[in-house]
Amino acid sequence: MLSHAATAIPIPATHGSDQLGAVATLTATAHTAGQVAAVLLIVTIVVWFYLLTCLIWPFGKCRRCKGVGKFKSPFGRAYRHCGKCQGSGLRVRLGRHVINHIRAVRGAGQNSTSKGGK
């Protein structure tokens, strides 16, 4: 019994099929643009939600001491403060740094305008 592998046979382009190919390409591009727009919308919503949570909860746990604020010595019962958070156990979240920067830039712009001068 002989089996033949299926091979793709290229179909030569004719005058009418060239226009159909252009329409199919245009439709695929429009579909892709819609997907890109949807992804950008979702990313924008996620970023705004994260910035909103950073407004409400500006601090997170210190990554070095895991929010405890101190380390136990290997021998004995002595503790020392975390050098990264100075013993508070907190750190400022990245989104809060962004919000603080935006506020500083906006405030600097408002302070630089002259009020009522010539």
For each residue, the residues with C-beta under 8 A, 3 or more apart:
1:
2:
3:
4:
5:
6:
7:
8:
9:
10:
11: 17
12:
13: 17 18 21
14: 17 18
15: 18
16: 19 20
17: 11 13 14 20 21
18: 13 14 15 21 22
19: 16 22 23
20: 16 17 23 24
21: 13 17 18 24 25
22: 18 19 25 26
23: 19 20 26 27
24: 20 21 27 28
25: 21 22 28 29
26: 22 23 29 30
27: 23 24 30 31
28: 24 25 31 32
29: 25 26 32 33
30: 26 27 33 34
31: 27 28 34 35
32: 28 29 35 36
33: 29 30 36 37
34: 30 31 37 38
35: 31 32 38 39
36: 32 33 39 40
37: 33 34 40 41
38: 34 35 41 42
39: 35 36 42 43
40: 36 37 43 44
41: 37 38 44 45
42: 38 39 45 46
43: 39 40 46 47
44: 40 41 47 48
45: 41 42 48 49
46: 42 43 49 50
47: 43 44 50 51
48: 44 45 51 52
49: 45 46 52 53
50: 46 47 53 54 95
51: 47 48 54 55 95 98 99
52: 48 49 55 56
53: 49 50 56 57 95
54: 50 51 57 58 93 94 95 96 98 99
55: 51 52 58 96 99
56: 52 53
57: 53 54 60 93
58: 54 55 92 93 96
59: 90 91 92 93 96
60: 57 90 91 92 93
61: 66 67 89 90 91
62: 65 66 67 69 82 84 85 88 89 90 91
63: 66 84 91
64: 82 83 84 85
65: 62 68 69 70 71 82 84 85 89
66: 61 62 63
67: 61 62 89 90
68: 65 71 82 89
69: 62 65 81 82 85 87 88 89
70: 65 79 80 81 82 87
71: 65 68 79 80 81 82
72: 77 78 79
73: 76 77 78 79 80
74:
75:
76: 73
77: 72 73
78: 72 73
79: 70 71 72 73
80: 70 71 73
81: 69 70 71 86 87
82: 62 64 65 68 69 70 71 85 86 87 89
83: 64 86
84: 62 63 64 65 91
85: 62 64 65 69 82 88 89 90 91
86: 81 82 83
87: 69 70 81 82
88: 62 69 85
89: 61 62 65 67 68 69 82 85
90: 59 60 61 62 67 85
91: 59 60 61 62 63 84 85
92: 58 59 60 96 97 100
93: 54 57 58 59 60 96 97
94: 54 97 98
95: 50 51 53 54 98 99
96: 54 55 58 59 92 93 99 100
97: 92 93 94 100 101
98: 51 54 94 95 101 102
99: 51 54 55 95 96 102 103
100: 92 96 97 103 104
101: 97 98 104 105
102: 98 99 105 106
103: 99 100 106 107
104: 100 101 107 108
105: 101 102 108 109
106: 102 103 109 110
107: 103 104 110 111
108: 104 105 111 112
109: 105 106 112 113
110: 106 107 113
111: 107 108
112: 108 109
113: 109 110
114: 117
115:
116:
117: 114
118:
